[in-house]
Amino acid sequence: MLRLLAVCTLLTVALSKAVDSDFDWKNILKEQGFSEEDIEGFAQNEREAKVELEQEEAKDEDDITWDEAKGYEECEEFMWWKKAGKEDWADKKKEWAANNEMEDEEDKDDEYEVDQYKFGGNKKKGKSCPKPKSLAEVCEDNECPPFEEVAVSGCGFEARKILAANWTVTKLDVSDMKKGDQSAFWRLFKYISGANDQGAKIAMTVPVITKWYMDEEYELVGAEMAFYIPSAFQANPPAPSDPLVRVERWDDAITYDRAFGGNREDEEFYVKQFKMLYKALAKEDITPYSQMSITAGFTRPGWGRQRKEVMLVDAGSM
């Protein structure tokens, strides 16, 4: 189990690494073979998305509780803020406020650069853990895979039945994680951008998921990134032009997840989330499949309120 948790230090949402923020994203799209027309289309989407983001940020996050945002009630033993003394909690809030102010100043100093790189996420990596965007809000804005809520007792996790559907999938080279993330993402992005036998422009869906596979010794042996194919193409998914990309039909599966907001990418945080998920499931005598872990990104990294999840699949679904 300890080795399995150690493997989770590698598990970050691939989309956040899809574009290196040291370069202009338009030039990267050119390097990836996209036409000027495609790039202008992306730029227009950026402008429209920026307006939507401004409208979203005007909403009051207090209208929804933490439990509603996450999709489950947190376990009391995971509520470290209740264990902390009043002075410790006050100091922590001051620390978060100072970090936020510092990040705001950095944005003011480099406002143009931040705007230029929102295609791949900005540079902010705050250490706090903001409230996640609720799944209902996410799936209202973007198409999500069909699922049913699974009623379970317990705390610290949410259970869903992900219904059978077609996904587009590609392998991720784990020998070079950063390059592997980037390459896998671009292959899938090109598929939905027209690199298929129908020349179809396919809408981006959420989440972007990465499956991480371990052997019996919990050594990482491989990974795959996947996009859900939207309902408009489910009956007849376009065949990928790239031989490294394929379409797969995934059966129904019961999954368990923990959700969080913010732009946390540090290894320690992901390890902690997986560890708490295992503990929460063990309390309910639920056995997940131990040779595959999943990370899922439901929102664009660095762009507005975030929702990320760590997920495990029920052993009975494998």
N, C-alpha and C positions, 0 to 999 in steps of 0.2 A: 504493500500500500504506500509506503514512504517513497518508493521509487516511482510509483505511478503519480504521486503528487509532485515529485520532482520534475517529471516529464511535463507537467502542466505549466512549468515556468516558460515553456516555449510557446504556449498557446495565446496568441494575440490575434485580434481580428485583422484579417489580411487587407481589408480595404484601406485601413489607416496607413499601410505601407505601399499602396499602389502607385503613389506619386511621390518622388523625392522633392521636398519643399525647397531645395536649393536650386531648382530649375523652373522655368516658366512652363506651365502645364500645356500651353498651346504648342510649344516646340516638342514636348514629349508626345503629344498626339500626332504631330507630323512624323516623328520618328517611328511611331507605331503604324504608320501607313494610312492614317485617316485623311480624307480629302478636305479641301478648304471648305466645301459645302457642309461636311459633317462637323468640322470644327466650329463653323459659324452657328450651326444648330445647337451645339453644346454651349456656346457662349450665350445664345439666347435663353437657353434653359437656366443658365447661371443667373442671368438678370431677373428672370421670373422667380427663381428660387430665392433670390435675395429679398424680394418684396414679401414673399410668403414667410421667410424667416423673421423679418421685422414684425410682421403681424403676429406670428407665433410668440415672439419674445415679449409682446405686449400682454399676453395672457397671464392670468394669476395662477401660479403653480399651487397656491394654497387651496385652490378649489378641489383638489384631489389629495387624498391621504396617502401616506407612504405605502400602506398595505394595498390600496387600490392601484397605486402606480406600479408596485412590484408584481402584484397579482397573488399575493399570499401574505399571511401573518408571519412576522419574524419570530424566531425562537428567542425566548428571554435570555438564554445563555449567550446568544450572539449579540445582545444589545450592550456593547461595551460602555456606551455612554451612561447607562444606568448604574454601572459598577463604579464609574469614575466619581470622585468627589466633586463637590460644587466648584472648588477652586480649579481642579484639573479640567473640568468641562469648560469653565470660563476661559482658561488659558488656551484651550484647544480652539474655541470659537474665535478668539483674538488672532490666533495663528492663521486660521483659514481666511479671516478677513484681510489680514496683512498680505497673504499670498495673492488673494484676488485683486487687491489694490495694486500690487506689484505687476501682476499680469496685465491689468488695465493700462498701466503706464507703458509697458512694453508694446502694447498694441498701438498706443498713441504715437510712440516713437517710430513705429514701423507699419503704419496703417496701410500704406499702399501695398507693401509686400504681403501682408496678411490677406488682403482682398484678392490678390493675384493667385493665391494658392489654395483657395477654398475648394477647388475641384478635388484636391486630395487631402483636405483637412489642414487646419492651421497648426501652428507650433505649440499651442497651449496644452500642457499636460498637468493640470492641477492635481494636487495631492489629496484634496478632499473627495467626498463621494456624494455628489448631488443626487437629488431624487430622479429616478429614471422616468423617461417618457412612458406613459402607459401603453400597453399593447393595443388597446382600443384606439388610441390616438394614432399610433403608428399605422395600423391597418386601415384607418380611415383615409390616410394620406397616400398610402402605397398598397399595392396588392400583396397580400400575405398568403402562404400556403393554407389550404383548408384544414381546419383542426376543430376538435371538440374538447371542451374542458372536462377533466376527469376529477370527480369528487374524491378527495382523499382526506383523511384526518392528518393531524400533525401540523408542523410549522416549519418555516425556513426554506420552503420550496413550492413550486407550482407543478402540477401534472397536466399534461395535454396528450391527446391522441391525435397525432399528425396523420391525416388521411392520405391514402395512396395517391400518388401524382408523379408526373414526369419532371425530372430535374436535368439541367445540363451540368456536366461534371468534368473536371480535369485533375490530373495528379499534380501534387505540389512537391517540389524537390526539397527534401528536408536536410540535404547535405549543405545547403546554403539558404538559410531561412529567409533572409531579406530578398534575395534574388528570386527564390522560389515563390514567395508571396506575390511579388510584382509580376512575374511571368504568368502565374496561374490566373491572376486577376485579369490581365490583359487578354489572355486567350478567351476567357468567358465573356469579357466585355466586347471583344470583336465579334463573337458569335451573335450576341443580341444586337449588335450594330450593323448586321448584314452579312457577316461571314458564314452564310448557310446556303443550302441549295435553293431556298426560296427567295434569297436576297431580302429577307424580311427584317424590318426594324422592330425589334421586340422590346417592350417596355421593361425597365429595370424593376425588379421586385425585391422584397426583403423577406427574410434576412439573407445576407451573404453568410454562408456557413462553411466552416472548415472541420472536417472529420480527421481526427488524429488516431492512428492505429498503433497498438502496442502488441508485442509478442507475450508469451506466457511469463516471461521474466520482467514484463512491463518496460521493455526497451522500445523506444520509438522506432518503428519500422517503415512508416509511410504516412502520407496525408493526402487528402483530396479537398478541393474547394468546389462549391456548388452554388448555382443560382436556381431558384424555383422558376419554372416556365409558366408564364401567366395563362390564365384560363382561356384566353382567345386562341392559344396555340396548343392547348393540352390534347385535343383530339388528333391533331396532326402536327407534331413538333417538327420544325425544320431540321434537316440533317446538317451537322456541322461541316464546314469546309476544311477545318483543321483536324487532321487525324488524331491529335492529342486531346481533342474535345469529343465528348460523347453524350448521348441522351440516355438516361436510365429511368426506369420505372421503379419507384420505391414503394414498398408495401406500407400498410398501416403500421404505425409504431407508437408506443407509449414513451414519452420523454419526460424528464424531470429537469427543472431549471432553477437557477437563481439569477435575478436581474439586478443591474446597477446602472447608474448614470455617469455623467462626466466623461473625461477623456483619459482615464487611467489605462496605462499600457505596461506598467511596471510588473515584473515577474512575481514579486511578493504578493501583490493584490490578487492576481489570478490564482495563485496557489491557495490563498486564504479562502477564496470563493469556492473552489472545488472541494477543499477540505470541509467547509461548512455544509456543502451539499451532501457529501458522503455521510457526515455525522447526522444530518437531519433525516436522511433516508434510513440509516441504521436504526434510529429511534422508532421507526414505524415498521421495522423488519422488511424493508423493501430492498431487493437485491438488483442493482444495476449491472449492466454488462460492463465488465472491468477492462476490456481490451480495446475500447474506443471511447474517446472523449470528444466533445464538440464545443467549439466557440462560435457564437453567432452575433453579427452586427446588424441591428435593425435600422440604424440611422447613419447619416454621413458623418464620419469622424470630424470633430472640430466645427461642426455646422449646427448651431442651435442645441436644443435639449437632446440628450442621448439615451439610447437604450442598447445595452449589450447584455449578453447572457452566457453563462457557462451551462452546459447541458450534458446529461447522461441518458442513455437509452435503457429501458427496462430489459432485463435479461430474457424475459419471455418473448420479446419482440425480435430477438436475433435468431 
